[in-house]
């Protein structure tokens, strides 16, 4: 973890979504979850479901239910599917770097936030923790984030519960507390906004996800932008 700008007197906690916000990884993420679900339940076919803003356990559970698996079987099958998804994605980092991309302005924005006194950055994502680290690592971004204090899909299948988990971890592991006005969730879907609002923290939405700007344009987030390419404007929202 890079420690630049992340001292004890932190005044902003930035909680980054991964897919569609920081990066797009191509089809590898979907394929890993699908292969895990097929293996766990002995399936040959799965329904093609929207994934945006959902947690990995939620996605796998919906896949299995859509394929006809009984609800009573999910508790045993979902962990098996996620373990296989982790194994698959761990071998696809180079592929994701080749097929995917970092979204406009992200590297510069991460640099600026990392060099800003009192800013701590981590991940808040529906990905399970291992896969989140693989995805940001595929693009050389892992050093910007205090990954141990993040909140992930394997912490809860309900995304709305993730912000309190991150706040508890930063308090326990770093000795820092934040008021709601000091915490920003940055994402690309309505579910990112719901997650932030459930914890009464701030939210910035970017129209860089799979469903584009139309998916977030009319939402009542604290800031809504087409993308994060205008570093000055984004910093104005987050640090102003």
C-alpha angles and dihedrals in degrees: 000000000000111000097198111134094355104110129145094270091066115163101179130049111194115198111196127201111215115207113062093002108058098011146352112224103193120235097322096094094052092044092052093054093044093049090049093051093047093049095046095052101029092244130157098194136033134187115258103242133183110254105184114133095355127122120247093245089050092050094048091046091052091048092052094046091048089053091055102262112151115249090238089065098056098084091062099034103046095063090050091050093049092049090055091046090054091050093049097046093047088067095047103063093110090046092052091050089053099042098034138052145209112253121250115285096004099116093048092045092050089049093051094047092047091054094046113101114245098018123126121185129198141149129272107182145141089238116103109254098256093050093046089055092048092051097051089040091055087068098037094252101119095098093068095063135074090220099183092064095049126105122234146181092266089059092060137348087218109080092200089069097056102085094061089050091055092046091052092049096050089050094048098039102033103023092237131132127193134198118226091258090058096056125081128187111202115198148133107233140062088251090064089056092047089051092052095044092050087062095036093239129132125274135203117191126198124197093226099105130103093277094046131216094322089069092063107019098102099036122119098239122144088251132008120190134172089233140337097254095113098076095183093053093048093048089049090060097041100042103023 
